[in-house]
Amino acid sequence: MKFIVLVFFILVMTMSVEASYILLPMDEESQTEHLKAYGITYWVLEKGVEAYWLLNYKGGSFAFEHTPSIEAECKIRGVNYQVIPNAKFASIRQDIADPEKNQEVIKLEKAPKIAVYTPPFNQRGEKIQPWDDAVTMVLTYAEIPYETIYDREVLEDKLAQYDWLHLHHEDFTGQYGKFYRSYHTQLWYQENQRKMEELAKSLGFAKVSKLKLAVIGKIKDYVEGGGFMFAMCSATDSYDIALAAAGTDICDVMYDGDAKDPNCQSKLDFSQTFAFKDFILEVNPLEYEYSTIDMAPSKRRQLKPESDYFTLFDFSAKWDPIPTMLTQNHTRTIKGFMGQTTAYDRNYVKSEVLVMGQNKSLNEARYLHGTAGYGTWTFYGGHDPEDYRHYVNDPETDLNLHPKSPGYRLILNNVLFPAAKKKKRKT
């Protein structure tokens, strides 16, 4: 009897030693829940377990030491996984280390604390603005926790509590998305303007545009101090436009109660922006466009939805790990999707900015990355990667129908990116 128990104990120990890693393959064929795989990896990091991001290996796979609880969580969330021996994982790492292979192993050390910048009156209990946000939808679907903040918290210097900041669909110029012509008679538009003016006044600002100017300054300080900032759709170009227009007034009377500066274009300071240069403002207050940054509709009309794609660049995993992380996917070709800001005319993108995704035929950039001080920022054009033309009041996309979405994977690459780097915040 003792002999049988001993043999059983040895077998169990042998199995535990051999089956010591969980691999989440992220290629097209092996994984059915790409988005939830990011959530598993985040959950593992929350538990204090180190994870590994295998860049360009089976679509950017994840791996971590095997435990029964992690395996059970993969089963619960429906994420495909493989249990592999320690020797097999060592062999994979050795193979990836081959200098001839465009692959790399990145250690993920800590789950980043996430903040989503969104109005307190646009959250689950009280939604005034009639649109959704791709980032909060995919974070919820992947079961990655986040907290919401807005102007008051930003001005109270609470950004320092977070590792990663997402700028929700926002107009930082104080022009309420330039929705005036189409929606100014709608109750939601009027209520949104009223609440924003109340907020500005309560924080000591005479105009919403002045409040936003103070907010973008704080966000810029956050990035330059070592933060990671991600923005989509109109939060990208309106952020840079507001930075450039800090010394002038670009808001017309229906937006802030007085006329815009007639010389506002000549007073723009492009040295203050993150991504864009030399753009021309759309000064017509009734035109649903901010500037020439957004690719001209006349050029985009030549594309049909079924032929609208952009291509991810292929970076060196060993020499350029950051853009390689941000472009991990099971395909290099991503379906296009529109938004108030859909794509960026490359003529207005600064030369030092890294273009990670583009439609070459239109000379448009879709996915940008850059550094500012000790931190980084990423701009992603379009509103919803799985809804080609998302209108105001349209229902939310059901991500249960798109668990493999390559467009949404780009968002989640940015979420995990800070975990791969120990942050050095400026004091």
N, C-alpha and C positions, 0 to 999 in steps of 0.2 A: 504493500500500500504506500509506504514511504517512497519507494522507487517511482511509482506512478505519479505521485504528487510532484516529485523532483523533476521528472521528465516534462510534466505539464508546465511547471514553473519555467523551465529552461525554454520551452517552445514559446510561451507567452513573451518572455524577455527577448527572445530572438526576433519574434514578429515585431515587437515594439521598436527594436533597434533598426530593423530593416525598413519598416514602413514608417519613416520618420518625417516625411515632408508631404504637404498638400500642395499640389500644383493646380492653379486655375488657368487652363488654356484659354486664350482669347482670340483664336483664329475663327474664321467663318464656320468651318465644319464642326469643330469640337465644342463650341460654346453656344448655348441657346439663350442665356441670360447675361449678355455682356454688361448691361447697366447695373444689375444687382451684384455682379462680381466686384465692382468698385465698392459697393456697400459692405460686402464681406471683408474686403481688405481694410476698409476704414474701421470696421468693428474689431478686427484683429488688432489693429494699432491701438484702439481704445483700451484693449485688455492688457496693454503693455508688452505685446509680442511683436518682435521685429518682423517685417515683411520684406520681400524682395520683388522688385519690378524688373522683369527680364525683357529689356528693350529689344524690339524687333524679333523676339523669339515667340513663335506661334501667336502673332498678333499683339504682342506686348503682354505676356502672361504674368501672373502673380504667383508667389510661392511663400510659404511659411511653415514653421515646424508643425508637425501633426499633433493635434490633441483631439480626444473624442468630442469635446464641446465644439471645436471649429468644424469638424466633419459634420456634426449634427446640424449646425447652423447652415452649412452649405445645402444640406438636404431640405431643411425647412424653407429656404429661400429659392430652391430650385436651380441652384448654380451648379453647373457641371464641374467636376473636380477629379483629380487622379491622386491616389496615395502612392507615393514612390519611395523606395529605399534611400537612405542617406547617400549611399554610394552612387545611385542614379542621379541624384541632385548634384553631387560633386562632379559627376561626369558632364552634366549639362553646363555647369558653370565653367568647367575647363574648356568645353567646346566653344562657349560664348567668348571666352578670353582670346581665342585665336585672332591674331591681328588682321587676318584676311577676311574676317566676318564682320559685317556691320551690325554688331550686337553688343550689348553691355548689361551688366548687372548693377542695379541701383538699390541700395538699402533704404527702406522707408523706416523712419525712426519714431515718429510721433504723430498722432492724429491731429491735424490742424483744427483750431477753433474757428468756426465759420460765422461770418456776419453777412446778412443780406440787407442792403439799404433799400427800404421800401416804406411808404407812408404808414403811420399807425392806423389811419382810417382806410387802409386798403388791404387789411389783413383779414383773416378768416371770419372774424366776428362781424366786421363792418366793411364791406367792399364797395367803395364808391367808384373807383376807376374801373371801367368795364373791359379790362384785359387781364391776361394772366402773365406768367413769367416762366420761361423755359427752365431756368436754373432751379427755382423753388420746386417746380414739378418734378425734375429729375432727382433732386436731392431727396424729396419725399418718396419717390418710387424706389430709389436705391437704399432708402432707410439710413441716410446720412444726416445727423442732427445739425441744425443751424439755429441761430438767433437773429431776430430782426432789430434793426436800429434805424434811426432817421436823423433829421437835422439837429434836434435837441441833443441827442447822444453824441453826435459827431462834434458839436461845438463844446460839449463838456469833456472832450478829449478821451472818450471811451473806446476809440478805435484801437488804442494800444493794447486792449485786452484780447484782440483777435489776430489770428495769423493770416486770414484770407477774407477779402471783402469783395462781395458782388454788388455791382450797381444795377439795381432793378430798372426796368423800362422808365426812363426819367428824362426830363428836359431841364438841363442845368442852366439854360439861358434865361429862364423866367418867362417863357412864352407859351407855357402850357401845351407843349407839343405842337404848337401852331395848328390846333384843331378848331380855331375860332370860326372860320367860314362854315365848316360843316356841322359843328356841334354846339355852338355857343348858346343855342336856344334849349339845349338838352339839360335836364335837371342835374345829371351827374357832372357835367362840365361846370355849371354854376356852383354846385356844392363843393367841387374840388377847388375851384378858385377861391371861394369864400374861406374854406378851411386853411388853404395855403396862406392867404393874407392874414388870417388870424394867427397862424403859427409864426409868421414873420414878425408881426407886431409884438407878440408875446416874448420874442427873443430879442427885441430891440431894434428891428430893421423896418425902415419905411416902405421898402419894396421887397417883393419875393426875389427879384433878380439880385438884390444886394445880399439877401440871406444866402442864396445859392452861391454867390461869389465867395462868401466866408466859408461855406461848406466845402467847396472844391479846393480852397486853400488848405484846409485841414486834411482833406484826403490826399492832396499832393504831399504834404508833410509826412503823412502816414507811409506813403509809398517810398519816399526818399529816405525815411528812417528805417526801412527794411521790410515793409509790408508787401503783400501780394494782392494786386487789384485785378479783377476781371469784370468786363462790361460787355453788354450786348446791345444791338439795335441802336436806338437814339441816345442811349447813355454814353455812347462812344464819341460820336462827333460833337454832340452838344456839350460834352465835358471839355473838349479841346477848344471849341468855339468860345465858351465862357472864359476859359483861361486867357485866350488871346484878346478878348474884349473887356478885360478887367478895367481898362482906362477909359471906357466910353459907354454909351447907352445904345443898345441895339434893339430895345423893346419899344414897340409903338404904343399909342395911347390906350388901345383896348386891353393891353396886357399890364401896363403899370401906371396908367393915369396921365402920362405925359408923352410927348412926341420923342421919337428916337433922335439921336445925334445925326444930322445930315452928312457928317464927315466920318461916320463910324468906321467905314471900310479902311480909310487911310490911317486910322488910329489902332488897328489890330497889331498886336505884338506876338509874332509867331515864335519868338524865342522861348515863350512860356509854355508852349504846347508839348504834349507827349509824342504825338504821332504825325500831325498834319501841318502843312506849310502852304502859304500863298493862296489859300482858298478865297473865293469870292462869296460874300454873304448874299443870301436871298432876302432883300430888304422889303419885299412886298409882304405886309403882315397877313395877307389873306392867302398866300401861297403855302401849300403844305410841304415845305422843304426849308432846311436851314441854310444850306450853302452848296457849293460845287463839290464838296467832299463826297457826298453820296453820288454814286454813278448815275448819270443822266438817264431818265426814263426812256428817252428817244433811242438810246443805245440798247437798253435792256428789252425793249419791245420786240427786237429781232429774235429773242429766245422764247421758245415754248416751254411750259413747265416740264415736259418729259425730256427736254434736251438741255435743261439748265443744270449744269454741274460745275463744281470747282475741284481742283486737284491739290492734294497736299504735297509739299516738297519732301524730298527724302534727305534727311540730315545724317551726319556721321555720329553714330551712337557713342563712340569712344571719345571723339573730339568735341562734339556739340550735344552733350546729353540733355540740356534743357529743352531746346526745340524738338529733340527726338522724343522726350517724354510727352510734350504737349501735342504731338502729332501721332501718337500711338493709335493704331486702328487695325481693323481686319480688311480694310480697303483703302486705297489712296485716292479714290474718286468719291466725292460726297455730293449728294443731291443738293441743288441750290434751294433757297427759301427766302422769301421776301420779308420786309419789315419797313418801318418808317425810314430807317437807314439800312439798306440792303447790302451794299458793297461800296468799296472805297476806290475812287478814281486814283490810279497809281501816280498820276501827275502831281497829286497833292500829298503824297506820302513822303515823309522825310527819308533821306538816303540812309540814315543810321538805323531805321526801323526794320525789323526782320519780318518779311512777308512769309508766312507759313502755309498759306493756301491762296490760290488765285484762279481766275478764269482768264487764261492768257489771251484768248481771242478778243475779249472786250477790254483788255488792259485793266482789269479790276482786281483788287485784293479783297479777300473775304476774311482773313484770319491773320492778325498782326500781334507782334510781341516786341517788347522793349524793356530797357532798364531805366531807372531814375534813382540816382543816389545809390542806396544800399538795397533798393527793392526792385520789383518788376511789375509790369502791367501787361494785360492781354486784351485786345479788342476783337470781337467776333460779330460780323455783320449779320443782320436778319433777326427775325423775332422767334420763330419756332421751327426747329429742324425737321419736324414731321408734318408741318402744315404750310404748304407752299405760299399761300396768300392769306394770312391771318388777319381778319377784320375786327374792328371794335365790336364787342358783344358776341363774338364767336365763342363757342364752348371750348373748354380746355381739351387738349389732346390727351387721349387715353394711352398712356405709355405701356399698358399691358398689351397693346397691339403692336408695339415697336420695341421689344426687349433687346433687340440687336442693333438699335439705331446708331450708325456711325457718326451722324451729326451731333447727337447727344453725347457720344463718347468724348468728343473734343471738350465739352464742358467739364466732364468728370476727370479728364486728364489734368485740367487746371486745379481741380479741387484737391487732388492727391499730390500735386507738384510740391507744395511747401513741406510735405512730410519727408521729402528727400534731401532737405537742406536745413542745417541748423542755422537759425536766424541770428544775424548780428544786428541788433537794433541800435541806432544812433542814440547817444545820450546827450 
